[in-house]
Structures are given as structure tokens and as C-alpha cells.
Amino acid sequence: MLQGFRGGRTPLLLLLRLLSLLLAGTFLAGVVLANSEFRHELESNLEPFKGLLLGLFFITVGAGIDFSVLFGEFGTVIGLTLAVMLIKATVLLVLSFIFKVQGSDRWLFALSLAQAGEFGFVLLSYTVQNHVLPTDIAQTLSLVVALSMFLTPGLFILFDKVILPRFQKTENEREADVIDEQGTVIIAGIGRFGQIVNRLLVANGVKTVVLDHEVGQIENMRSIGIKSFFGDAIRPDLLHTSGIEEAKVMIVAIDDKERAVELVKYVRKTYPHIRILARAYDRGHHHALRCTGADYMISETYRSALALGTQALKDVGFHPFRAEQLKAAFVETEAKSKELLYQTWKESTEDNKFNASYRELFMQLEEALGEAMKGERSDKHAKSERGWTPPPKGYSDVVEKLQAEKGDEN
């Protein structure tokens, strides 16, 4: 061994083995650090180089693939690729059954991980270097790995277009529930918005009937004791059994924007006596609901965004009174232009609702908002804002004096 060392072969072998150990150690260190508290800092430091390193990796892998093998053994490569993906997907499906993954998630889990994976290139290169596999077999397997990765987007398309719709259709095509009660308020949609409305009404003794077309949402509500019925609120028979003829209010909180507009249009035409309150997703949906007959519309994010913006003003140094006044000025300025925006939207063509006239009007609104924020409030004692008008100077001294006098009398 000493002679070999002096001859020069042993240092080279030791260096190669040391390099292999360093590579393995680097990989293990990366795995450990990826699950530590330092992972976010590491990600931010590596982010500028991630695309470059990925590109370099795949260029290196692609340069090492002999595509003449693909054309020479096309049937073998395709067969091995399909076999690998089929076997791996089968194993993953079995695991999903064992760990009780439900519904379409089971197929998504199996199909998304059915490919061989880019680490296969590293393993194949390592096996060739250590004479575990012949070069020709390694080249064939490299093609199998590459082809399985190439086919993975097709599996996602298969899932979205074929598998997922079947599960959704199976879940939502069951028979509608028998509605055995009627209420003063009918709520269509019991998602994150509708359930809060329902809880507020029920807590104040208002009788509600809740309808939703999503089986999962109905089951979630029932699991926490909220009574709700499965069924499409657009169906006339379900509205009839819900007691819409005697109901006073219809609340539309359906997630599907088009179906919400369709429901408002139908209820307004068929039951003109009922008051329709609707949740809007955005300004365009707000206009569409109003145009089809809704009595009151509210954007689901408007009030919460105002509250958060007001808190941000307070946090950056605005006095709480001033922040509330600015919020009120913002709402008032928007309210003044709401009607004009709606009329411009209504007069536009169906395929170009947000045309140049609408955009110009919206820009004018932004300028008006800027002017309103800069100026002082002229009506500081308006009834609607009295709670946010700061007390006059010396007010606290007067209050303390009155309290002291009252204490002396006692």
C-alpha cells in the first residue's frame, strides 16, 4: 500500500473517495438544513441562483443523454417508462388507501408523484462511475427518467379534465335534501361569508333556511351543529319548499358569480315582494347584481380592507380619531361616484363593460380620493362622524372639575 501511495495511484483514489464523501455529506447537510429553522434564510440566499442552477443541471443531464438509443430502442424505452409510472402510481394508490386519503386527493397524490424524478439522473451517474451498471443500460434508464418527467404535465391535465370532474359530479349529483322547515330569511350559500350572516341572524332569534350546492360544505356545517340543506337554490321547487312566498329576505352568498346573478334575476322576477341582499366579489359583479334586481350589495372584502387600512394608518402614526375621519372621507368620496360608475358600466356594451370611459371615470375617482385625503374635514360635527370627532381643548379639565364638584357634594 505504501508503494502504491508513493507511486501516485493511492492519493488519487483517496481524493476521489473523499470527493464522493463530500458530495454525499453535502446532500445530507442540505436535507437536514431544509428542515431546520434556517431554511427560509437559505432559500432567500439561493433564490437568485436557483434558476441558473436548475438550468445548468438539466443542460448537463440532457447533454449526457444519447437520443440515438431512444430511436433505436423506442419500444423498450416507452414500455419501461409506462411500467415505472404505472408501478409507482399503484404503490402510491395503495399507500393512499392505507393512510385514508379521500376522493380526488387520492388520485392527485398518485399521479403527481408517478414520475421517476430528477434524482434518478444523479443515481444513474453514480452507478456508472462505480461500475454498478453498464453504460448502455444507464443511458436507457436515463431516457426513461427523462420521459417520465416529460409526461408528468399530461398526468395533471388528465386529472383536471377527466378525474376531478367525475368526483365533483358524483358528489354534487345526489338528490336534494327534503326541506322540512321554512324561515323568514333564506340564505343561498353557506361558505365563509354566508355562515357568518347565518350565525348572526340565528343568534338574534331569526329563523333561517340555508341552501348550498356543495356537499362538503353542507357536511362541514352539520358537523358543527349548523342546520343546512343540500340543493341548488336556483331550483324553483326548493325555493318553494323553503317558504320563499312568505319569506322577507333572500341572501345570496353563492361562490359562483354567474349563478348568483342568475338567482337574483329569477327571484326578482318571480317574487318581487322579497328583499334581496347579495354578496359581490368585485365592482363588476356588484354592478351586475344591482342591474338584475338586488336591493343591497356588499363587496366581501370592502369593509375588512377599510378596517385593515385604518389600522395601518394608526400604526404609522396617525391619531385614531384622524384615521377614522380619513376612512369616513374615503367612503363618502367613493359613495358620491358610485352611481356615475354604475351608469357608465350599464351603458357600455356587453363585451366591453370596463371601456375607456369607465377607466377614465375611475381615474377621476382616484384623484378625488387624493384631494379628499389631503384636505381637512369641513363638517367635523356631522352626526355620522360624531364618535370620531376629537373633543375640544380643555374638555378633559372641565370633566375633571365637574367630577370633583360632584364628589364634594356627596
Order of alpha helices (4+ residues) and beta strands (2+ residues): alpha-alpha-alpha-alpha-alpha-alpha-alpha-alpha-alpha-beta-alpha-beta-alpha-beta-alpha-beta-alpha-beta-alpha-beta-alpha-alpha-alpha-alpha
